[in-house]
Amino acid sequence: MLPAERKRTIVQLVTERDGCSVSELAAELEFSKATIRRDLRDLESQGRIKRSHGGAVPASSAGTERPYGQREVDHYTEKQAIGERAAQEVREGHVVCFDAGSTTMEVARAIPDTDYVAATNMPELATEVAERDVDAKLTGGSLRPRTRALVGPMAERAIGRMNFDLLFLGTNALDSAAGLSTPNEDEAAVKEMMVERARRVVLVADASKFGDRSFVSFADLEQVDLLVTDASPSGALATALADADVTVEEVST
């Protein structure tokens, strides 16, 4: 198999499967892991795929969103570390809202045995905390299989009646001018309402989101109290976060 053909096959497999590991590609194509890693670097530089921890996922753009399964494995180590630090913000008796997402799921998994109430628009996350005897509230609404989030008027009405001590919020993109943004307007509406109903907002986002803009903005930087991330922002984003009085905490991975 010629290099060009091998790379075309890699892109096809990564796209069809919503992500592949280096080991999986090496075994299927019968090339060394070193060769596959070189191919992934080349393909990423061409914008045809995006490398992740131990593999690759399809490239995305501002108007598209990757399925939850992709995001769950992308930057997994970083998300675990972010989740462990963010979980320390929960206090006994808190009413905690969890936005739907792979990083907020890691926060939920990292919270030690604590008596608190959890509210979320993600059924999978509600099940995760309920199995540890946490009082879990689901918003209801229409399920988006791509992100596993409940959205729509029913979800928005439910959130509009709730008050949260703490919100763990995710985002697809974080930009100095556009603030927090996401590809889907229905999810943006739910996120915006969560922010409005929360006393304290903790944004959990790995550094791959920095400097990006997605389709719909749902929160300004000034609405965020704490950003927990795996690398310190730089340039215009760092300046904007400082101007907005956002506390930034960098975790080690």
Backbone bond lengths (Angstrom), bond angles and torsions (degrees), N, CA, C in turn:
res aa  C-N    CA-C-N  psi(-1)  N-CA   C-N-CA  omega(-1)  CA-C   N-CA-C  phi
1 M - - - 1.466 - - 1.532 109.01 -
2 L 1.323 116.36 126.93 1.454 121.01 179.67 1.536 110.18 -72.83
3 P 1.348 117.10 154.88 1.471 119.44 -178.74 1.525 113.50 -54.60
4 A 1.325 117.93 -42.23 1.470 120.48 -178.86 1.523 110.83 -63.17
5 E 1.320 116.57 -41.32 1.457 120.40 178.71 1.523 111.03 -67.26
6 R 1.347 115.84 -40.02 1.460 119.76 178.93 1.540 110.58 -61.49
7 K 1.317 115.96 -41.81 1.460 119.40 -179.03 1.527 111.29 -68.16
8 R 1.317 116.80 -38.49 1.474 119.34 176.17 1.525 110.14 -61.22
9 T 1.314 116.29 -40.34 1.460 120.69 179.70 1.524 110.79 -66.36
10 I 1.303 117.01 -40.03 1.469 120.81 177.70 1.527 110.51 -59.72
11 V 1.324 116.78 -48.26 1.473 120.79 179.91 1.525 110.05 -59.72
12 Q 1.318 116.14 -42.67 1.463 120.57 -179.61 1.526 110.99 -62.95
13 L 1.320 117.50 -46.20 1.462 120.93 -179.14 1.523 111.55 -65.40
14 V 1.314 116.20 -44.35 1.463 120.80 -179.45 1.528 110.36 -62.19
15 T 1.324 116.94 -40.52 1.467 121.25 -179.31 1.518 111.15 -70.42
16 E 1.322 117.12 -46.67 1.465 120.99 -177.51 1.524 112.32 -64.22
17 R 1.334 116.39 -34.89 1.467 120.30 -174.55 1.522 113.21 -99.69
18 D 1.332 115.80 4.01 1.467 120.01 -178.33 1.519 111.77 59.23
19 G 1.334 116.45 32.95 1.453 121.77 177.52 1.516 112.62 124.73
20 C 1.339 116.05 143.27 1.464 122.16 178.21 1.519 108.98 -141.15
21 S 1.317 116.09 151.18 1.458 121.05 174.24 1.524 110.07 -86.39
22 V 1.327 116.35 161.08 1.461 121.20 176.16 1.524 110.02 -60.44
23 S 1.322 116.23 -42.54 1.469 120.09 -179.01 1.529 111.32 -62.26
24 E 1.309 116.04 -41.88 1.467 121.15 179.70 1.528 111.00 -62.51
25 L 1.335 116.47 -45.40 1.461 120.39 -179.34 1.524 111.21 -67.49
26 A 1.324 116.58 -40.61 1.464 120.32 179.90 1.524 111.02 -62.17
27 A 1.328 116.34 -42.54 1.460 120.00 -179.18 1.524 111.61 -68.38
28 E 1.313 116.24 -42.10 1.464 119.29 -176.27 1.523 112.72 -71.65
29 L 1.335 115.89 -37.83 1.468 119.60 -177.52 1.525 112.41 -92.05
30 E 1.331 116.60 -9.10 1.469 122.66 179.20 1.535 111.97 60.54
31 F 1.338 113.57 47.43 1.464 121.29 172.40 1.528 107.75 -128.12
32 S 1.319 115.89 163.12 1.457 119.65 -178.78 1.527 110.88 -69.76
33 K 1.331 114.99 157.30 1.464 119.73 176.53 1.527 111.12 -61.67
34 A 1.329 116.49 -35.18 1.473 120.04 178.81 1.523 110.72 -61.93
35 T 1.331 116.91 -41.54 1.462 120.81 178.94 1.524 110.49 -64.93
36 I 1.321 116.53 -43.32 1.465 120.55 179.68 1.521 110.44 -62.77
37 R 1.326 117.35 -41.59 1.465 119.91 179.65 1.525 110.96 -63.43
38 R 1.335 117.31 -40.01 1.469 119.81 176.97 1.530 110.47 -63.20
39 D 1.326 115.76 -41.80 1.466 119.27 178.48 1.528 111.11 -62.53
40 L 1.325 116.87 -41.35 1.460 120.19 -179.83 1.525 111.39 -64.37
41 R 1.328 116.63 -38.44 1.471 119.22 176.39 1.522 110.73 -62.27
42 D 1.336 116.36 -44.27 1.467 120.30 179.44 1.527 111.03 -63.34
43 L 1.327 116.23 -44.61 1.461 120.62 -177.79 1.527 111.66 -66.38
44 E 1.334 116.63 -36.58 1.458 119.38 177.65 1.523 110.55 -66.19
45 S 1.336 116.99 -40.30 1.469 120.29 179.17 1.530 111.52 -63.46
46 Q 1.339 116.32 -25.29 1.462 121.76 178.04 1.529 112.10 -89.52
47 G 1.324 116.36 -2.62 1.450 120.46 179.63 1.513 114.99 75.53
48 R 1.344 116.74 18.39 1.472 120.19 -175.22 1.526 112.70 -92.11
49 I 1.331 117.41 -24.18 1.464 122.73 173.50 1.524 107.52 -144.29
50 K 1.325 115.45 175.43 1.459 120.49 174.23 1.507 108.12 -128.48
51 R 1.329 116.67 125.54 1.463 118.95 179.44 1.523 110.75 -71.56
52 S 1.318 115.82 143.76 1.458 122.24 176.72 1.522 107.70 -128.82
53 H 1.334 115.38 -179.80 1.459 119.70 179.83 1.524 109.72 -63.31
54 G 1.337 116.81 107.07 1.457 120.83 176.64 1.506 115.65 83.02
55 G 1.325 118.18 10.28 1.451 119.00 -179.17 1.505 112.81 -179.67
56 A 1.340 116.58 -142.36 1.456 121.27 -177.91 1.515 110.04 -151.67
57 V 1.336 115.29 153.18 1.458 122.53 174.79 1.520 107.90 -129.07
58 P 1.339 118.38 162.97 1.471 119.62 179.82 1.516 112.33 -61.99
59 A 1.303 115.65 150.17 1.461 120.73 175.24 1.522 108.50 -68.17
60 S 1.316 116.76 149.44 1.462 121.01 179.25 1.512 109.48 -129.77
61 S 1.326 116.81 166.74 1.464 121.74 178.74 1.514 108.60 -132.87
62 A 1.336 117.13 178.31 1.458 121.17 -175.35 1.523 112.36 -62.36
63 G 1.328 117.48 -28.14 1.445 120.29 -176.91 1.509 114.44 -95.28
64 T 1.320 117.82 1.99 1.457 120.35 -179.06 1.523 109.53 -123.17
65 E 1.316 115.49 162.61 1.455 119.93 177.47 1.516 109.48 -135.74
66 R 1.324 115.37 142.15 1.456 120.23 179.86 1.523 109.99 -82.43
67 P 1.322 117.53 146.11 1.463 120.25 178.61 1.525 111.31 -61.77
68 Y 1.336 114.71 158.33 1.468 120.43 -178.86 1.522 111.39 -56.31
69 G 1.327 117.41 -39.65 1.464 120.62 -179.08 1.513 113.06 -58.22
70 Q 1.321 116.93 -36.60 1.471 120.57 175.93 1.513 110.54 -67.62
71 R 1.343 115.08 -49.34 1.462 119.21 -175.00 1.522 111.96 -66.09
72 E 1.321 116.28 -26.94 1.458 120.31 -178.98 1.527 111.57 -64.90
73 V 1.341 117.20 -34.63 1.467 120.29 -178.62 1.524 112.40 -94.67
74 D 1.323 117.15 -19.80 1.458 120.82 -178.73 1.529 110.02 -72.86
75 H 1.342 116.86 126.26 1.478 122.35 179.55 1.529 111.17 56.29
76 Y 1.327 116.36 39.53 1.466 120.54 -173.31 1.528 112.06 -62.19
77 T 1.331 117.69 -44.46 1.472 120.78 -179.32 1.516 110.88 -60.35
78 E 1.320 116.25 -42.88 1.459 120.84 179.63 1.532 110.80 -63.73
79 K 1.319 116.21 -42.27 1.462 119.92 -179.12 1.524 111.75 -65.23
80 Q 1.319 116.66 -37.42 1.461 119.42 176.97 1.527 110.93 -61.63
81 A 1.337 116.92 -45.38 1.459 121.11 -179.73 1.528 110.84 -64.98
82 I 1.318 116.67 -40.45 1.464 120.86 177.33 1.527 109.72 -62.51
83 G 1.324 116.29 -43.64 1.456 120.58 -179.94 1.511 112.44 -61.62
84 E 1.325 116.99 -41.99 1.460 120.80 -179.19 1.527 111.21 -63.30
85 R 1.328 116.99 -40.45 1.471 119.03 179.05 1.524 111.52 -71.92
86 A 1.325 116.82 -44.39 1.462 120.04 -177.50 1.525 111.53 -63.47
87 A 1.318 116.81 -34.14 1.466 121.07 -178.66 1.523 112.04 -59.90
88 Q 1.314 117.38 -22.91 1.457 121.36 -179.67 1.533 112.86 -68.66
89 E 1.327 116.88 -12.11 1.470 121.43 -179.60 1.528 112.51 -78.52
90 V 1.321 117.44 -15.45 1.468 121.17 -176.59 1.523 110.35 -77.62
91 R 1.319 115.78 133.49 1.467 122.34 177.40 1.535 109.63 -118.92
92 E 1.319 115.41 154.61 1.462 120.33 179.23 1.523 110.28 -58.81
93 G 1.328 115.50 134.38 1.456 121.05 -179.62 1.509 114.73 87.54
94 H 1.324 117.65 -6.22 1.461 121.03 179.07 1.532 111.49 -64.74
95 V 1.326 115.23 146.59 1.463 121.67 163.28 1.523 105.86 -99.22
96 V 1.318 115.85 114.53 1.469 121.64 -171.47 1.517 109.72 -114.62
97 C 1.316 116.05 127.52 1.455 121.67 176.01 1.530 109.27 -100.43
98 F 1.316 115.31 133.19 1.462 121.38 176.73 1.528 108.95 -114.00
99 D 1.293 116.31 116.38 1.459 121.55 170.28 1.532 108.20 -64.40
100 A 1.322 117.84 151.86 1.462 121.01 177.03 1.522 109.95 -71.41
101 G 1.332 116.84 133.68 1.461 119.30 177.61 1.504 112.57 164.23
102 S 1.324 115.90 164.04 1.460 121.00 -178.02 1.521 112.28 -72.16
103 T 1.327 118.25 -33.67 1.465 120.27 179.56 1.525 111.08 -77.21
104 T 1.330 117.42 -39.89 1.461 118.95 176.49 1.528 110.89 -64.89
105 M 1.319 116.88 -30.41 1.468 119.73 174.62 1.524 110.57 -62.32
106 E 1.332 117.26 -39.76 1.466 120.13 178.09 1.521 111.20 -66.69
107 V 1.324 117.59 -33.09 1.461 120.24 174.47 1.529 109.73 -62.00
108 A 1.323 116.10 -49.13 1.470 120.72 -179.13 1.521 111.38 -58.02
109 R 1.319 116.87 -41.07 1.463 120.98 -179.11 1.522 112.04 -67.73
110 A 1.330 116.94 -26.53 1.468 120.63 -174.20 1.523 113.81 -90.45
111 I 1.307 118.62 -10.18 1.466 120.39 -177.71 1.529 109.40 -69.85
112 P 1.317 117.77 125.28 1.465 120.46 179.39 1.529 110.35 -70.41
113 D 1.320 116.67 174.61 1.460 120.77 -179.92 1.524 109.45 -59.56
114 T 1.314 115.47 108.87 1.460 122.90 -177.29 1.515 108.61 -143.50
115 D 1.313 116.50 142.90 1.458 121.30 178.41 1.523 108.44 -85.10
116 Y 1.317 116.54 101.11 1.464 121.17 178.48 1.525 108.85 -145.64
117 V 1.328 116.05 167.85 1.460 122.37 176.51 1.521 108.01 -107.49
118 A 1.324 117.15 131.58 1.458 122.28 179.66 1.522 110.22 -109.82
119 A 1.321 116.51 133.24 1.461 122.08 173.02 1.527 107.44 -123.81
120 T 1.318 116.40 139.37 1.459 119.24 -177.70 1.519 110.93 -157.77
121 N 1.325 115.46 160.32 1.460 121.86 172.47 1.523 110.40 -106.54
122 M 1.349 116.69 24.75 1.459 121.86 -179.19 1.528 109.25 -127.19
123 P 1.326 117.79 104.57 1.468 119.95 -178.18 1.517 113.95 -54.10
124 E 1.323 117.37 -40.13 1.464 121.04 -178.82 1.522 111.27 -61.45
125 L 1.328 116.36 -39.64 1.465 120.49 179.49 1.527 110.33 -70.62
126 A 1.326 116.92 -38.68 1.464 119.96 177.62 1.527 111.05 -60.19
127 T 1.324 116.27 -41.08 1.465 120.46 177.29 1.523 110.74 -64.14
128 E 1.328 116.69 -40.84 1.467 121.90 -179.52 1.526 111.04 -57.02
129 V 1.326 117.95 -48.32 1.467 119.91 -176.78 1.523 111.47 -79.30
130 A 1.333 117.53 -32.49 1.469 119.98 -179.48 1.520 111.58 -64.91
131 E 1.330 117.10 -30.38 1.459 120.37 178.38 1.521 112.22 -66.94
132 R 1.345 116.50 -13.40 1.466 121.00 176.11 1.526 110.64 -108.02
133 D 1.336 115.60 25.86 1.467 123.34 174.92 1.526 113.20 64.40
134 V 1.322 116.97 27.14 1.464 121.03 172.68 1.523 108.27 -86.89
135 D 1.324 117.00 138.37 1.461 121.95 176.77 1.532 107.74 -70.98
136 A 1.329 116.92 108.39 1.470 121.93 -173.78 1.520 111.12 -108.99
137 K 1.337 116.57 131.66 1.460 122.89 178.72 1.529 108.80 -115.80
138 L 1.333 116.15 128.61 1.465 121.14 175.07 1.526 109.50 -101.08
139 T 1.330 116.02 143.31 1.462 119.94 -177.69 1.517 112.80 -73.45
140 G 1.348 117.55 -25.02 1.448 119.26 -167.09 1.523 109.53 77.63
141 G 1.317 116.04 176.79 1.458 120.18 -179.64 1.509 111.99 122.98
142 S 1.315 115.52 -171.62 1.461 122.31 179.99 1.523 109.29 -91.65
143 L 1.337 116.14 131.84 1.463 120.40 -177.15 1.527 110.67 -84.09
144 R 1.329 115.54 129.62 1.464 121.49 172.01 1.534 107.48 -97.39
145 P 1.325 118.71 104.71 1.465 120.41 -176.74 1.529 113.24 -57.69
146 R 1.320 117.08 -31.66 1.460 119.72 -176.28 1.526 112.42 -62.89
147 T 1.334 116.36 -34.61 1.468 120.03 -178.31 1.525 112.95 -117.99
148 R 1.346 116.21 -5.44 1.470 122.25 -178.77 1.524 111.82 62.68
149 A 1.327 116.67 29.99 1.464 122.37 -178.95 1.517 110.36 -108.53
150 L 1.330 115.53 143.99 1.455 121.81 172.29 1.517 108.89 -90.45
151 V 1.329 116.64 129.24 1.465 121.54 -176.35 1.522 109.33 -136.69
152 G 1.327 116.06 179.52 1.455 121.37 174.91 1.515 113.51 100.64
153 P 1.337 116.65 179.32 1.474 121.26 -175.29 1.517 114.43 -56.32
154 M 1.336 117.39 -38.90 1.472 119.32 -179.39 1.526 110.97 -63.28
155 A 1.327 116.81 -44.57 1.470 120.90 178.25 1.521 110.85 -63.82
156 E 1.323 116.26 -42.17 1.462 120.11 -178.46 1.527 111.32 -66.34
157 R 1.328 117.04 -40.13 1.470 119.63 178.14 1.522 111.41 -64.11
158 A 1.325 116.29 -41.67 1.466 119.47 179.92 1.520 111.00 -62.92
159 I 1.318 116.91 -47.32 1.464 120.36 -179.52 1.523 110.84 -63.31
160 G 1.327 116.32 -36.15 1.462 120.73 -179.17 1.516 113.91 -63.69
161 R 1.337 117.13 -17.13 1.471 121.27 178.01 1.528 112.70 -98.76
162 M 1.322 116.91 -3.04 1.458 121.24 -176.00 1.531 111.40 -102.96
163 N 1.335 115.11 155.43 1.464 122.27 173.95 1.528 107.86 -127.65
164 F 1.317 116.52 132.29 1.461 121.23 -174.56 1.525 111.10 -117.59
165 D 1.314 115.26 136.80 1.461 119.39 170.82 1.523 110.70 -72.73
166 L 1.328 115.32 -33.20 1.463 120.49 -171.41 1.521 109.38 -148.01
167 L 1.320 115.60 138.27 1.461 121.41 175.47 1.518 109.26 -124.45
168 F 1.324 116.02 126.90 1.458 121.63 169.53 1.523 107.02 -97.86
169 L 1.302 114.83 115.00 1.457 122.26 -169.47 1.521 111.01 -116.73
170 G 1.316 116.09 136.69 1.462 121.23 174.00 1.516 110.67 -108.90
171 T 1.324 115.82 166.91 1.463 120.54 178.35 1.521 109.55 -152.30
172 N 1.317 115.96 151.82 1.463 120.85 174.74 1.512 111.95 -83.67
173 A 1.342 116.09 -25.16 1.457 120.25 -175.96 1.523 109.32 -153.31
174 L 1.335 115.14 149.99 1.473 121.66 -178.90 1.526 108.17 -139.15
175 D 1.319 115.19 115.03 1.469 120.56 -172.59 1.522 110.32 -132.22
176 S 1.320 116.00 148.78 1.464 120.78 -176.94 1.525 112.23 -62.62
177 A 1.324 118.13 -33.61 1.465 121.70 -178.11 1.523 112.54 -99.04
178 A 1.339 116.99 -42.92 1.470 121.01 -175.66 1.521 113.04 -84.18
179 G 1.317 118.27 -11.80 1.453 121.04 -178.91 1.517 111.42 71.09
180 L 1.321 116.54 -134.86 1.463 122.82 -178.36 1.524 108.70 -98.41
181 S 1.328 117.66 134.99 1.459 119.69 -176.65 1.520 111.40 -146.47
182 T 1.340 114.60 161.33 1.459 122.67 -175.58 1.525 108.97 -147.21
183 P 1.342 119.39 157.19 1.461 120.44 -175.98 1.521 115.60 -73.97
184 N 1.340 118.14 -20.12 1.460 120.44 -170.92 1.522 111.63 -113.94
185 E 1.346 116.98 128.14 1.459 120.18 -176.04 1.519 113.21 -68.62
186 D 1.348 118.22 -31.27 1.463 119.96 177.98 1.529 111.39 -67.21
187 E 1.334 116.35 -40.94 1.462 119.11 176.71 1.527 110.85 -68.46
188 A 1.329 116.50 -36.19 1.465 120.02 178.00 1.525 110.58 -60.39
189 A 1.326 117.23 -40.90 1.470 120.93 -179.64 1.523 111.52 -63.46
190 V 1.339 116.90 -40.81 1.460 120.83 178.41 1.523 110.67 -66.76
191 K 1.330 116.67 -45.71 1.465 120.61 -179.93 1.528 110.65 -61.24
192 E 1.322 116.50 -43.00 1.463 120.50 -179.70 1.521 110.94 -59.44
193 M 1.328 116.80 -42.06 1.460 119.91 -179.75 1.530 111.30 -69.31
194 M 1.333 117.34 -37.55 1.466 120.32 176.04 1.533 110.71 -57.38
195 V 1.327 115.65 -45.37 1.468 120.70 -179.88 1.525 110.73 -60.83
196 E 1.320 116.50 -41.96 1.465 120.91 -178.57 1.525 112.24 -65.09
197 R 1.328 117.63 -30.29 1.463 121.51 -174.88 1.531 113.04 -93.56
198 A 1.331 117.51 -0.12 1.467 120.85 -175.23 1.524 112.24 -101.90
199 R 1.322 115.60 138.91 1.457 121.45 176.01 1.526 111.10 -75.24
200 R 1.334 116.42 -35.59 1.463 121.51 -178.85 1.531 108.17 -137.62
201 V 1.333 116.57 132.48 1.465 122.35 -176.69 1.523 109.87 -115.20
202 V 1.340 115.41 120.33 1.463 121.54 176.70 1.527 107.81 -110.97
203 L 1.302 115.40 113.81 1.464 121.00 178.48 1.521 108.82 -88.69
204 V 1.332 116.15 125.23 1.459 120.88 178.46 1.532 107.36 -112.85
205 A 1.320 116.08 112.95 1.469 120.02 -173.62 1.519 110.05 -154.27
206 D 1.329 116.26 129.65 1.466 118.54 175.67 1.523 109.71 -78.50
207 A 1.324 115.85 165.99 1.458 121.72 -170.96 1.523 114.25 -67.46
208 S 1.325 118.51 -12.51 1.461 120.08 177.69 1.525 111.74 -66.08
209 K 1.337 117.59 -16.91 1.470 121.34 -179.53 1.529 112.18 -84.90
210 F 1.328 117.26 -14.87 1.464 121.32 -172.66 1.530 111.43 -66.64
211 G 1.337 114.94 134.74 1.453 120.68 174.97 1.513 114.53 79.96
212 D 1.329 117.97 1.29 1.461 121.49 179.99 1.525 110.59 -96.68
213 R 1.328 115.12 155.63 1.460 122.20 172.34 1.519 108.25 -126.55
214 S 1.329 115.60 137.38 1.455 120.12 174.38 1.526 108.64 -112.37
215 F 1.326 117.12 -173.32 1.463 121.69 -167.23 1.524 113.86 -65.31
216 V 1.342 117.33 -46.79 1.461 120.85 -172.37 1.531 110.28 -122.73
217 S 1.321 116.60 124.09 1.465 120.74 174.22 1.525 109.29 -80.69
218 F 1.343 116.51 140.70 1.462 119.74 -178.58 1.522 113.73 -128.88
219 A 1.324 118.97 -7.95 1.462 120.93 177.68 1.523 109.53 -158.09
220 D 1.329 114.93 147.69 1.460 121.15 173.61 1.524 109.56 -89.01
221 L 1.306 116.72 158.92 1.461 120.35 178.31 1.529 110.97 -59.64
222 E 1.329 117.47 -33.57 1.461 121.66 -178.68 1.523 112.67 -63.33
223 Q 1.317 117.70 -17.56 1.464 120.80 -179.46 1.528 112.67 -87.35
224 V 1.321 116.99 -4.29 1.468 122.22 -179.78 1.530 109.22 -98.13
225 D 1.320 116.90 133.16 1.464 121.31 177.30 1.523 112.17 -92.45
226 L 1.342 115.82 -42.41 1.463 120.97 -175.27 1.528 109.28 -139.05
227 L 1.318 116.20 132.96 1.464 122.36 171.75 1.521 107.84 -110.58
228 V 1.323 116.54 120.61 1.462 121.78 174.61 1.525 106.61 -106.33
229 T 1.328 116.64 122.27 1.455 121.18 -173.50 1.521 109.72 -147.49
230 D 1.335 115.67 176.61 1.462 120.13 -176.67 1.517 113.24 -102.02
231 A 1.327 117.87 -4.31 1.468 121.05 179.01 1.521 108.70 -154.03
232 S 1.303 116.46 142.60 1.463 120.22 -178.18 1.524 110.96 -68.86
233 P 1.323 118.05 132.21 1.464 120.16 174.85 1.524 110.59 -62.85
234 S 1.310 116.05 157.22 1.466 120.62 179.75 1.525 109.50 -134.14
235 G 1.319 115.40 172.33 1.461 121.19 173.97 1.510 113.81 60.94
236 A 1.339 115.04 -138.67 1.466 121.60 -174.64 1.523 111.78 -63.13
237 L 1.328 117.25 -35.62 1.465 119.60 -179.59 1.519 110.74 -66.70
238 A 1.327 117.70 -42.93 1.464 120.77 178.71 1.521 110.61 -61.06
239 T 1.319 116.60 -42.59 1.465 121.31 179.14 1.522 110.96 -63.53
240 A 1.336 116.01 -44.50 1.464 120.30 -178.70 1.518 111.49 -65.26
241 L 1.323 117.93 -39.47 1.462 121.08 178.35 1.528 110.81 -64.86
242 A 1.322 116.30 -41.04 1.466 120.06 178.20 1.528 110.66 -64.72
243 D 1.324 116.47 -42.80 1.467 120.51 178.89 1.527 111.34 -63.25
244 A 1.327 116.74 -30.92 1.468 121.41 -179.52 1.525 112.35 -87.20
245 D 1.343 117.25 3.31 1.469 122.72 179.85 1.520 112.58 60.53
246 V 1.332 116.34 36.02 1.458 121.20 175.97 1.525 108.73 -86.94
247 T 1.312 117.75 125.19 1.455 121.68 174.25 1.526 108.50 -77.03
248 V 1.328 117.07 129.97 1.466 121.66 -179.93 1.516 108.90 -113.10
249 E 1.325 116.08 125.60 1.459 120.89 176.87 1.517 108.71 -119.60
250 E 1.318 116.33 122.53 1.458 123.04 179.67 1.517 109.82 -97.40
251 V 1.320 117.45 128.85 1.447 121.69 178.34 1.520 109.09 -99.42
252 S 1.308 116.50 155.44 1.472 121.29 176.74 1.521 108.82 -96.91
253 T 1.323 115.93 143.76 1.459 120.65 -178.61 1.527 110.19 -122.94
